[in-house]
Amino acid sequence: MYKKQLKLQNAVCLLVLVASVIVFLYALGIMTDLYESLYFTIRNPENPDRNPVAGSLIYYDMQAFNKQFLHVGIGLILASLLLFITSTHVRRRYYVGNVVAVAVNAVANVAAAVWASTQIAAFKAQYLSTVDFEALADFASKRNTYYTDSTFWFDVHYVVFCIAIVANVLLVANLIWKFRLMKEEKQLIEAGRRAAA
């Protein structure tokens, strides 16, 4: 039973690391469409009336969030590396450090998912309600720039954070399974000692 559990815990720790990297890559890519389609329409960020496309300043509005989101992505990667530093991926018995590493990852990923999802949902609503897509299409055709009215980069956060949360649910489930196996092993050892005495 321990062999299966050890293989699973190694795979789950790797999955948590991969999920953290996916969150970071998503943070790098979330502004892609906004930059390509809206950046060139902004003549003067200080004076929105001089911009030919209403609502294009969402590109600037999202900059502070995007910077924080990148920091969160880096933080999640560092938290997932804590699993490997504490040997959570290979350790036969878990100690306090392993439990702390699992707890840090679970809390960090859930907090990041809630925080980022609420921010992204608010920016998506702003994007859909304030950007003048007719003016953007007209600007793109005249200047030969990129046009999109897609919300793909706003919507993909559901998939990204679903992967991160599922990975951490598996990590916590692995912790519970590990403690159950450790308890059973302790009972077997004690029963063996009593039989020998």
Z-matrix of the N, CA and C atoms (Angstrom, degrees):
N
C 1 1.458
C 2 1.531 1 111.28
N 3 1.348 2 115.65 1 -38.78
C 4 1.459 3 119.67 2 -179.32
C 5 1.528 4 111.87 3 -62.86
N 6 1.360 5 116.39 4 -35.01
C 7 1.465 6 119.26 5 -179.53
C 8 1.522 7 111.22 6 -61.32
N 9 1.349 8 115.91 7 -45.53
C 10 1.469 9 120.65 8 178.90
C 11 1.521 10 110.22 9 -61.99
N 12 1.334 11 115.26 10 -43.75
C 13 1.459 12 120.36 11 -177.71
C 14 1.533 13 110.70 12 -65.48
N 15 1.326 14 118.08 13 -40.03
C 16 1.459 15 121.63 14 179.35
C 17 1.528 16 111.49 15 -65.04
N 18 1.335 17 116.17 16 -39.86
C 19 1.469 18 120.06 17 176.44
C 20 1.521 19 110.35 18 -64.08
N 21 1.332 20 115.97 19 -42.99
C 22 1.466 21 120.46 20 179.97
C 23 1.521 22 111.07 21 -63.92
N 24 1.328 23 117.93 22 -44.09
C 25 1.463 24 119.20 23 -176.04
C 26 1.524 25 110.74 24 -66.55
N 27 1.324 26 117.59 25 -35.07
C 28 1.464 27 120.35 26 176.23
C 29 1.529 28 110.36 27 -64.37
N 30 1.337 29 115.98 28 -45.54
C 31 1.469 30 120.68 29 179.68
C 32 1.524 31 111.33 30 -63.83
N 33 1.325 32 116.89 31 -40.64
C 34 1.472 33 120.82 32 -178.34
C 35 1.529 34 110.53 33 -67.26
N 36 1.321 35 117.16 34 -41.53
C 37 1.473 36 120.02 35 177.95
C 38 1.529 37 110.77 36 -62.40
N 39 1.329 38 116.87 37 -40.67
C 40 1.469 39 120.46 38 175.76
C 41 1.526 40 111.00 39 -64.38
N 42 1.331 41 116.97 40 -39.79
C 43 1.453 42 121.46 41 178.44
C 44 1.531 43 111.26 42 -62.44
N 45 1.325 44 117.13 43 -40.51
C 46 1.473 45 120.99 44 177.79
C 47 1.527 46 109.93 45 -63.08
N 48 1.323 47 117.10 46 -42.01
C 49 1.470 48 120.67 47 177.10
C 50 1.523 49 111.01 48 -62.59
N 51 1.328 50 116.87 49 -46.83
C 52 1.471 51 121.35 50 179.30
C 53 1.525 52 110.58 51 -61.41
N 54 1.336 53 117.45 52 -42.60
C 55 1.473 54 121.20 53 178.64
C 56 1.522 55 111.00 54 -61.43
N 57 1.329 56 117.36 55 -38.38
C 58 1.464 57 121.43 56 178.42
C 59 1.531 58 110.83 57 -66.08
N 60 1.319 59 115.85 58 -40.44
C 61 1.470 60 120.22 59 177.23
C 62 1.530 61 110.10 60 -64.95
N 63 1.326 62 117.47 61 -38.78
C 64 1.474 63 121.19 62 177.54
C 65 1.528 64 110.40 63 -62.03
N 66 1.335 65 117.37 64 -42.28
C 67 1.473 66 120.73 65 177.52
C 68 1.526 67 109.48 66 -60.80
N 69 1.329 68 116.98 67 -44.41
C 70 1.471 69 120.81 68 179.32
C 71 1.531 70 111.11 69 -62.22
N 72 1.324 71 117.14 70 -45.81
C 73 1.470 72 120.82 71 179.34
C 74 1.526 73 111.07 72 -63.26
N 75 1.327 74 116.05 73 -37.11
C 76 1.471 75 120.02 74 176.30
C 77 1.526 76 110.16 75 -63.62
N 78 1.329 77 116.76 76 -41.63
C 79 1.464 78 120.27 77 177.80
C 80 1.531 79 110.72 78 -61.19
N 81 1.339 80 116.35 79 -35.99
C 82 1.470 81 119.81 80 177.01
C 83 1.531 82 111.75 81 -68.37
N 84 1.328 83 116.96 82 -33.25
C 85 1.464 84 120.63 83 -172.99
C 86 1.514 85 116.55 84 -95.82
N 87 1.327 86 117.89 85 -11.84
C 88 1.467 87 120.12 86 -171.52
C 89 1.528 88 113.04 87 -60.97
N 90 1.320 89 117.34 88 -28.64
C 91 1.468 90 120.63 89 -177.68
C 92 1.530 91 112.93 90 -91.12
N 93 1.314 92 118.42 91 1.75
C 94 1.463 93 122.20 92 -173.75
C 95 1.530 94 112.78 93 -54.71
N 96 1.327 95 117.42 94 -57.65
C 97 1.464 96 120.38 95 -177.71
C 98 1.527 97 111.82 96 -65.33
N 99 1.332 98 116.96 97 -37.09
C 100 1.462 99 119.71 98 179.53
C 101 1.519 100 110.80 99 -64.02
N 102 1.324 101 116.70 100 -41.79
C 103 1.462 102 119.82 101 178.31
C 104 1.527 103 110.35 102 -64.46
N 105 1.322 104 115.85 103 -50.33
C 106 1.465 105 120.16 104 -176.12
C 107 1.532 106 112.69 105 -61.08
N 108 1.326 107 116.33 106 -38.99
C 109 1.471 108 118.37 107 -173.81
C 110 1.524 109 114.32 108 -97.46
N 111 1.324 110 119.30 109 -30.22
C 112 1.465 111 120.44 110 -172.22
C 113 1.526 112 115.08 111 -107.80
N 114 1.313 113 118.33 112 -28.51
C 115 1.462 114 120.26 113 -173.14
C 116 1.527 115 112.34 114 -55.94
N 117 1.325 116 117.00 115 -43.83
C 118 1.463 117 120.67 116 -174.90
C 119 1.528 118 112.72 117 -74.88
N 120 1.326 119 117.14 118 -11.52
C 121 1.469 120 120.02 119 177.83
C 122 1.525 121 111.70 120 -85.64
N 123 1.324 122 117.27 121 -10.10
C 124 1.469 123 120.52 122 -175.34
C 125 1.528 124 108.70 123 -92.84
N 126 1.326 125 115.72 124 106.15
C 127 1.463 126 120.05 125 178.98
C 128 1.516 127 111.29 126 -84.50
N 129 1.341 128 114.98 127 -39.89
C 130 1.457 129 119.54 128 -177.17
C 131 1.529 130 109.33 129 -143.32
N 132 1.320 131 117.59 130 103.33
C 133 1.467 132 119.99 131 -178.70
C 134 1.527 133 113.16 132 -61.52
N 135 1.341 134 115.95 133 -24.48
C 136 1.471 135 120.44 134 -178.90
C 137 1.523 136 111.73 135 -77.48
N 138 1.336 137 116.28 136 -23.35
C 139 1.462 138 120.23 137 -176.37
C 140 1.536 139 109.63 138 -128.45
N 141 1.339 140 116.76 139 91.65
C 142 1.467 141 120.01 140 -176.09
C 143 1.529 142 113.66 141 -61.91
N 144 1.331 143 117.29 142 -23.61
C 145 1.477 144 119.98 143 -179.04
C 146 1.525 145 111.88 144 -67.92
N 147 1.327 146 118.11 145 -21.41
C 148 1.468 147 120.81 146 -178.82
C 149 1.517 148 112.39 147 -87.43
N 150 1.331 149 117.53 148 -3.35
C 151 1.463 150 120.41 149 179.67
C 152 1.528 151 109.24 150 -87.78
N 153 1.334 152 117.33 151 133.12
C 154 1.466 153 119.59 152 -176.42
C 155 1.530 154 114.59 153 -70.08
N 156 1.319 155 117.45 154 -16.13
C 157 1.468 156 120.59 155 -179.61
C 158 1.529 157 108.35 156 -119.37
N 159 1.318 158 115.81 157 112.94
C 160 1.467 159 120.41 158 178.52
C 161 1.526 160 109.88 159 -63.05
N 162 1.311 161 116.38 160 140.50
C 163 1.460 162 121.09 161 177.49
C 164 1.509 163 115.03 162 85.37
N 165 1.331 164 117.67 163 -2.36
C 166 1.465 165 120.03 164 -176.54
C 167 1.525 166 112.66 165 -68.29
N 168 1.325 167 116.68 166 -15.71
C 169 1.465 168 119.52 167 -179.73
C 170 1.526 169 113.13 168 -69.99
N 171 1.315 170 118.35 169 -3.63
C 172 1.466 171 119.95 170 173.65
C 173 1.527 172 110.17 171 -57.36
N 174 1.326 173 115.74 172 -29.31
C 175 1.465 174 119.60 173 177.16
C 176 1.534 175 110.20 174 -57.49
N 177 1.325 176 116.79 175 -44.66
C 178 1.465 177 120.73 176 178.26
C 179 1.524 178 111.57 177 -75.50
N 180 1.325 179 116.23 178 -34.57
C 181 1.468 180 120.00 179 -179.97
C 182 1.532 181 111.75 180 -61.59
N 183 1.333 182 116.37 181 -31.64
C 184 1.475 183 120.47 182 -176.67
C 185 1.520 184 113.59 183 -86.40
N 186 1.324 185 118.81 184 -6.67
C 187 1.467 186 120.61 185 -174.69
C 188 1.530 187 112.94 186 -60.40
N 189 1.346 188 116.97 187 -45.93
C 190 1.475 189 119.90 188 -178.35
C 191 1.525 190 110.51 189 -64.25
N 192 1.342 191 115.70 190 -42.70
C 193 1.469 192 119.50 191 177.37
C 194 1.522 193 110.74 192 -61.29
N 195 1.335 194 116.18 193 -45.24
C 196 1.463 195 120.10 194 -177.74
C 197 1.530 196 111.42 195 -61.30
N 198 1.329 197 116.59 196 -39.32
C 199 1.467 198 120.23 197 178.01
C 200 1.534 199 110.30 198 -63.69
N 201 1.325 200 116.88 199 -44.89
C 202 1.472 201 120.73 200 177.97
C 203 1.524 202 110.66 201 -64.11
N 204 1.331 203 116.70 202 -40.32
C 205 1.458 204 122.09 203 -179.14
C 206 1.531 205 110.66 204 -62.44
N 207 1.334 206 117.04 205 -39.64
C 208 1.472 207 120.69 206 176.11
C 209 1.525 208 110.43 207 -62.54
N 210 1.331 209 116.46 208 -41.75
C 211 1.470 210 120.23 209 177.73
C 212 1.533 211 110.85 210 -63.77
N 213 1.324 212 116.52 211 -39.54
C 214 1.471 213 120.42 212 177.45
C 215 1.532 214 109.75 213 -62.97
N 216 1.330 215 116.86 214 -43.55
C 217 1.474 216 120.58 215 178.07
C 218 1.516 217 111.94 216 -59.20
N 219 1.341 218 116.71 217 -43.05
C 220 1.469 219 120.66 218 177.65
C 221 1.533 220 109.66 219 -64.71
N 222 1.337 221 116.30 220 -41.17
C 223 1.470 222 120.88 221 178.49
C 224 1.519 223 111.93 222 -60.80
N 225 1.342 224 117.12 223 -39.76
C 226 1.466 225 120.50 224 179.09
C 227 1.533 226 111.22 225 -67.30
N 228 1.322 227 116.35 226 -36.84
C 229 1.470 228 119.32 227 176.81
C 230 1.529 229 109.84 228 -64.33
N 231 1.338 230 116.49 229 -44.46
C 232 1.471 231 120.10 230 179.00
C 233 1.528 232 111.10 231 -63.33
N 234 1.337 233 116.32 232 -39.58
C 235 1.471 234 119.93 233 178.06
C 236 1.522 235 110.55 234 -63.38
N 237 1.335 236 117.11 235 -40.50
C 238 1.466 237 119.46 236 179.77
C 239 1.528 238 111.33 237 -68.84
N 240 1.329 239 116.94 238 -30.92
C 241 1.473 240 119.35 239 176.43
C 242 1.526 241 111.20 240 -67.52
N 243 1.326 242 116.71 241 -24.45
C 244 1.464 243 121.58 242 176.07
C 245 1.536 244 110.89 243 -59.50
N 246 1.330 245 116.36 244 -31.59
C 247 1.472 246 120.67 245 176.73
C 248 1.531 247 110.67 246 -61.44
N 249 1.329 248 115.85 247 -38.00
C 250 1.463 249 120.53 248 -178.09
C 251 1.526 250 111.12 249 -81.54
N 252 1.324 251 116.72 250 -34.00
C 253 1.471 252 120.53 251 177.52
C 254 1.527 253 110.19 252 -63.55
N 255 1.335 254 116.88 253 -39.16
C 256 1.473 255 121.29 254 -179.86
C 257 1.534 256 112.11 255 -87.51
N 258 1.328 257 117.12 256 6.48
C 259 1.475 258 123.57 257 -179.61
C 260 1.526 259 112.59 258 58.63
N 261 1.322 260 116.88 259 30.29
C 262 1.467 261 121.03 260 178.46
C 263 1.527 262 110.75 261 -62.82
N 264 1.324 263 117.26 262 -27.54
C 265 1.462 264 121.17 263 -177.34
C 266 1.523 265 113.21 264 -74.97
N 267 1.351 266 118.59 265 -19.96
C 268 1.469 267 120.02 266 -176.21
C 269 1.526 268 114.35 267 -128.76
N 270 1.294 269 117.41 268 -10.19
C 271 1.469 270 120.04 269 -172.89
C 272 1.526 271 110.98 270 -68.48
N 273 1.334 272 114.69 271 134.96
C 274 1.472 273 119.76 272 179.96
C 275 1.523 274 110.88 273 -75.74
N 276 1.333 275 116.06 274 -38.91
C 277 1.466 276 121.04 275 176.37
C 278 1.518 277 107.92 276 -116.31
N 279 1.309 278 116.12 277 140.92
C 280 1.461 279 120.32 278 179.04
C 281 1.520 280 110.16 279 -95.66
N 282 1.324 281 114.48 280 142.55
C 283 1.456 282 121.69 281 177.42
C 284 1.524 283 108.65 282 -119.61
N 285 1.319 284 117.04 283 -173.09
C 286 1.468 285 121.66 284 -175.80
C 287 1.532 286 111.10 285 -58.03
N 288 1.332 287 116.60 286 -42.39
C 289 1.469 288 120.48 287 179.98
C 290 1.517 289 112.55 288 -58.90
N 291 1.331 290 116.87 289 -38.18
C 292 1.458 291 120.77 290 178.90
C 293 1.525 292 111.33 291 -67.78
N 294 1.316 293 116.03 292 -41.37
C 295 1.466 294 120.49 293 179.00
C 296 1.523 295 110.02 294 -65.09
N 297 1.331 296 116.68 295 -41.58
C 298 1.471 297 121.43 296 178.26
C 299 1.531 298 110.06 297 -62.44
N 300 1.327 299 117.37 298 -43.86
C 301 1.476 300 121.09 299 179.84
C 302 1.518 301 111.39 300 -61.20
N 303 1.324 302 117.14 301 -42.56
C 304 1.466 303 121.34 302 178.12
C 305 1.530 304 110.30 303 -65.33
N 306 1.337 305 116.72 304 -45.00
C 307 1.469 306 120.97 305 -179.12
C 308 1.525 307 111.33 306 -63.71
N 309 1.331 308 116.97 307 -42.87
C 310 1.470 309 120.94 308 179.12
C 311 1.524 310 110.16 309 -59.84
N 312 1.323 311 116.82 310 -45.14
C 313 1.467 312 120.36 311 -179.96
C 314 1.524 313 112.20 312 -64.94
N 315 1.331 314 116.88 313 -45.58
C 316 1.465 315 120.27 314 -178.50
C 317 1.525 316 111.09 315 -62.45
N 318 1.332 317 116.72 316 -47.80
C 319 1.472 318 120.64 317 -179.00
C 320 1.524 319 110.80 318 -65.76
N 321 1.335 320 117.12 319 -44.96
C 322 1.467 321 121.18 320 -178.46
C 323 1.530 322 111.77 321 -61.35
N 324 1.327 323 117.25 322 -42.67
C 325 1.459 324 120.31 323 -178.25
C 326 1.526 325 112.53 324 -69.77
N 327 1.322 326 117.27 325 -40.63
C 328 1.468 327 119.89 326 178.13
C 329 1.524 328 109.90 327 -66.69
N 330 1.341 329 117.17 328 -44.32
C 331 1.469 330 120.86 329 179.36
C 332 1.531 331 110.59 330 -62.19
N 333 1.329 332 116.99 331 -43.39
C 334 1.468 333 120.91 332 178.98
C 335 1.525 334 111.02 333 -63.07
N 336 1.324 335 116.87 334 -41.77
C 337 1.466 336 121.12 335 -179.82
C 338 1.522 337 111.21 336 -63.23
N 339 1.321 338 116.89 337 -45.31
C 340 1.480 339 120.63 338 -179.22
C 341 1.528 340 109.95 339 -65.74
N 342 1.335 341 116.56 340 -48.00
C 343 1.468 342 120.74 341 -178.04
C 344 1.529 343 111.42 342 -62.08
N 345 1.333 344 116.90 343 -52.36
C 346 1.460 345 120.66 344 -176.25
C 347 1.524 346 111.56 345 -66.96
N 348 1.322 347 117.84 346 -39.84
C 349 1.466 348 120.51 347 -178.47
C 350 1.525 349 111.81 348 -63.30
N 351 1.332 350 117.27 349 -40.60
C 352 1.468 351 119.15 350 179.01
C 353 1.525 352 110.80 351 -67.53
N 354 1.336 353 116.61 352 -40.21
C 355 1.474 354 120.33 353 178.42
C 356 1.533 355 110.86 354 -65.01
N 357 1.324 356 116.23 355 -46.01
C 358 1.467 357 120.68 356 -177.34
C 359 1.530 358 110.29 357 -64.89
N 360 1.334 359 117.53 358 -40.88
C 361 1.467 360 120.94 359 177.89
C 362 1.531 361 110.58 360 -61.19
N 363 1.329 362 117.08 361 -40.63
C 364 1.473 363 120.66 362 179.27
C 365 1.532 364 110.68 363 -66.23
N 366 1.335 365 117.24 364 -42.02
C 367 1.471 366 120.00 365 178.98
C 368 1.530 367 111.58 366 -68.92
N 369 1.315 368 116.83 367 -34.54
C 370 1.469 369 119.26 368 176.56
C 371 1.522 370 110.09 369 -63.37
N 372 1.336 371 116.53 370 -44.10
C 373 1.472 372 120.26 371 178.33
C 374 1.529 373 110.26 372 -61.88
N 375 1.330 374 116.82 373 -41.04
C 376 1.472 375 120.38 374 177.61
C 377 1.525 376 110.88 375 -63.46
N 378 1.326 377 116.43 376 -43.12
C 379 1.465 378 121.88 377 179.86
C 380 1.525 379 110.96 378 -59.28
N 381 1.326 380 115.99 379 -48.40
C 382 1.469 381 120.34 380 -177.52
C 383 1.523 382 112.72 381 -70.36
N 384 1.325 383 117.92 382 -31.18
C 385 1.461 384 120.00 383 -174.84
C 386 1.532 385 114.04 384 -91.72
N 387 1.343 386 117.68 385 -23.26
C 388 1.469 387 118.28 386 -174.41
C 389 1.528 388 114.74 387 -108.42
N 390 1.317 389 118.27 388 -28.40
C 391 1.469 390 119.66 389 -177.27
C 392 1.525 391 109.66 390 -74.40
N 393 1.325 392 115.19 391 130.27
C 394 1.468 393 122.04 392 176.96
C 395 1.535 394 107.09 393 -87.32
N 396 1.337 395 115.81 394 96.87
C 397 1.465 396 119.81 395 -173.96
C 398 1.526 397 112.81 396 -70.52
N 399 1.323 398 117.65 397 -27.75
C 400 1.469 399 119.53 398 175.51
C 401 1.518 400 110.15 399 -65.82
N 402 1.327 401 116.40 400 -45.86
C 403 1.475 402 120.62 401 178.30
C 404 1.524 403 110.11 402 -64.63
N 405 1.336 404 117.22 403 -36.26
C 406 1.466 405 121.12 404 179.26
C 407 1.529 406 110.42 405 -66.52
N 408 1.334 407 117.10 406 -42.65
C 409 1.475 408 121.05 407 178.16
C 410 1.521 409 110.24 408 -63.83
N 411 1.326 410 116.62 409 -40.85
C 412 1.476 411 121.58 410 178.73
C 413 1.532 412 109.92 411 -63.89
N 414 1.329 413 116.40 412 -46.07
C 415 1.469 414 121.44 413 179.38
C 416 1.535 415 110.36 414 -61.15
N 417 1.338 416 116.67 415 -43.86
C 418 1.467 417 121.44 416 -178.41
C 419 1.521 418 111.55 417 -64.34
N 420 1.333 419 117.12 418 -39.25
C 421 1.467 420 119.39 419 -179.64
C 422 1.527 421 111.34 420 -71.31
N 423 1.336 422 117.34 421 -36.50
C 424 1.471 423 120.40 422 -179.59
C 425 1.525 424 112.21 423 -74.15
N 426 1.321 425 117.25 424 -38.26
C 427 1.466 426 120.96 425 -175.61
C 428 1.522 427 112.76 426 -100.03
N 429 1.323 428 116.49 427 -1.00
C 430 1.465 429 121.86 428 -178.66
C 431 1.531 430 111.40 429 57.31
N 432 1.334 431 115.68 430 47.92
C 433 1.465 432 121.54 431 176.88
C 434 1.522 433 108.69 432 -109.17
N 435 1.305 434 115.41 433 173.19
C 436 1.464 435 122.60 434 -177.30
C 437 1.528 436 110.21 435 -72.67
N 438 1.346 437 115.56 436 135.92
C 439 1.467 438 120.03 437 175.34
C 440 1.524 439 109.16 438 -124.12
N 441 1.316 440 115.14 439 135.66
C 442 1.463 441 120.25 440 170.43
C 443 1.518 442 108.74 441 -154.37
N 444 1.322 443 113.83 442 145.28
C 445 1.469 444 119.00 443 170.83
C 446 1.540 445 108.31 444 -118.43
N 447 1.327 446 114.82 445 16.75
C 448 1.465 447 121.75 446 -178.92
C 449 1.529 448 110.99 447 -71.73
N 450 1.321 449 114.78 448 145.49
C 451 1.473 450 119.95 449 174.83
C 452 1.536 451 110.15 450 -109.22
N 453 1.329 452 116.22 451 23.15
C 454 1.467 453 121.02 452 -176.77
C 455 1.522 454 112.21 453 -51.68
N 456 1.347 455 117.04 454 -50.96
C 457 1.466 456 120.27 455 -175.68
C 458 1.524 457 112.14 456 -67.46
N 459 1.324 458 117.02 457 -24.33
C 460 1.463 459 119.71 458 173.87
C 461 1.533 460 110.82 459 -77.62
N 462 1.333 461 116.45 460 -37.59
C 463 1.467 462 120.88 461 -173.67
C 464 1.527 463 114.46 462 -80.38
N 465 1.322 464 117.04 463 -27.22
C 466 1.469 465 120.10 464 -174.15
C 467 1.532 466 111.93 465 -67.59
N 468 1.326 467 117.96 466 -11.82
C 469 1.470 468 119.49 467 178.92
C 470 1.530 469 111.65 468 -62.69
N 471 1.348 470 116.95 469 -26.19
C 472 1.468 471 119.18 470 177.27
C 473 1.526 472 110.34 471 -61.29
N 474 1.316 473 116.51 472 -43.98
C 475 1.467 474 121.58 473 -179.67
C 476 1.536 475 110.41 474 -69.67
N 477 1.336 476 116.02 475 -45.20
C 478 1.465 477 121.30 476 -177.50
C 479 1.525 478 110.97 477 -59.27
N 480 1.335 479 116.84 478 -48.85
C 481 1.460 480 119.31 479 -177.08
C 482 1.524 481 112.47 480 -78.22
N 483 1.320 482 116.81 481 -23.32
C 484 1.471 483 119.57 482 173.27
C 485 1.528 484 109.12 483 -64.69
N 486 1.327 485 117.16 484 -43.40
C 487 1.469 486 121.31 485 177.99
C 488 1.525 487 109.60 486 -61.50
N 489 1.336 488 116.83 487 -45.75
C 490 1.472 489 120.88 488 -178.37
C 491 1.527 490 111.44 489 -63.20
N 492 1.329 491 116.93 490 -42.64
C 493 1.468 492 119.89 491 -177.54
C 494 1.534 493 110.66 492 -72.22
N 495 1.324 494 117.62 493 -41.15
C 496 1.472 495 120.03 494 177.30
C 497 1.526 496 110.32 495 -60.78
N 498 1.342 497 116.97 496 -42.19
C 499 1.469 498 120.72 497 178.47
C 500 1.522 499 110.49 498 -59.61
N 501 1.326 500 117.29 499 -40.67
C 502 1.462 501 120.32 500 -178.76
C 503 1.518 502 112.81 501 -77.18
N 504 1.324 503 117.36 502 -29.03
C 505 1.478 504 119.74 503 172.73
C 506 1.523 505 108.79 504 -64.34
N 507 1.328 506 116.83 505 -42.31
C 508 1.472 507 120.74 506 177.05
C 509 1.529 508 111.00 507 -63.80
N 510 1.332 509 116.36 508 -36.38
C 511 1.467 510 120.63 509 178.39
C 512 1.531 511 110.87 510 -63.89
N 513 1.326 512 116.62 511 -44.17
C 514 1.472 513 120.92 512 178.47
C 515 1.534 514 110.11 513 -67.88
N 516 1.343 515 117.15 514 -40.35
C 517 1.472 516 120.55 515 177.73
C 518 1.526 517 110.36 516 -62.01
N 519 1.331 518 116.31 517 -39.47
C 520 1.463 519 120.72 518 176.44
C 521 1.531 520 110.78 519 -61.98
N 522 1.327 521 117.06 520 -40.68
C 523 1.469 522 121.58 521 178.19
C 524 1.531 523 111.22 522 -60.90
N 525 1.334 524 115.93 523 -44.29
C 526 1.477 525 120.54 524 179.05
C 527 1.527 526 110.24 525 -63.83
N 528 1.335 527 116.46 526 -44.59
C 529 1.467 528 121.05 527 178.35
C 530 1.534 529 110.19 528 -61.65
N 531 1.320 530 116.07 529 -42.25
C 532 1.463 531 120.96 530 179.78
C 533 1.530 532 111.05 531 -59.86
N 534 1.341 533 116.94 532 -45.88
C 535 1.460 534 119.67 533 -179.70
C 536 1.527 535 111.72 534 -66.69
N 537 1.326 536 116.75 535 -33.44
C 538 1.462 537 119.51 536 176.73
C 539 1.533 538 110.53 537 -65.69
N 540 1.321 539 116.35 538 -43.26
C 541 1.474 540 120.36 539 177.78
C 542 1.528 541 111.75 540 -65.33
N 543 1.336 542 116.51 541 -39.47
C 544 1.461 543 119.92 542 178.52
C 545 1.534 544 110.81 543 -63.99
N 546 1.334 545 116.14 544 -38.39
C 547 1.472 546 120.86 545 178.81
C 548 1.532 547 110.22 546 -66.57
N 549 1.345 548 116.02 547 -44.37
C 550 1.466 549 119.95 548 178.80
C 551 1.529 550 110.88 549 -62.83
N 552 1.320 551 116.75 550 -40.72
C 553 1.465 552 121.00 551 179.06
C 554 1.532 553 110.31 552 -63.00
N 555 1.333 554 116.40 553 -42.98
C 556 1.468 555 120.90 554 178.80
C 557 1.529 556 110.79 555 -61.53
N 558 1.343 557 116.63 556 -41.69
C 559 1.467 558 120.60 557 178.77
C 560 1.528 559 111.33 558 -64.16
N 561 1.341 560 117.12 559 -39.99
C 562 1.464 561 121.10 560 178.25
C 563 1.527 562 111.44 561 -64.94
N 564 1.326 563 116.89 562 -40.80
C 565 1.459 564 121.14 563 178.92
C 566 1.525 565 110.26 564 -64.27
N 567 1.328 566 116.48 565 -45.12
C 568 1.466 567 121.01 566 178.93
C 569 1.541 568 111.63 567 -63.54
N 570 1.336 569 116.07 568 -39.93
C 571 1.471 570 119.73 569 177.71
C 572 1.528 571 110.69 570 -65.09
N 573 1.328 572 116.99 571 -37.28
C 574 1.467 573 122.62 572 177.91
C 575 1.517 574 110.88 573 -65.52
N 576 1.341 575 116.95 574 -40.50
C 577 1.460 576 121.16 575 178.95
C 578 1.531 577 110.94 576 -65.94
N 579 1.337 578 115.48 577 -42.27
C 580 1.464 579 118.98 578 179.46
C 581 1.526 580 110.83 579 -64.38
N 582 1.337 581 116.26 580 -39.36
C 583 1.478 582 120.94 581 179.62
C 584 1.536 583 109.85 582 -66.71
N 585 1.314 584 116.75 583 -37.58
C 586 1.484 585 120.28 584 179.74
C 587 1.523 586 111.84 585 -70.16
N 588 1.333 587 116.43 586 -31.86
C 589 1.474 588 119.84 587 -179.96
C 590 1.501 589 108.68 588 -76.94
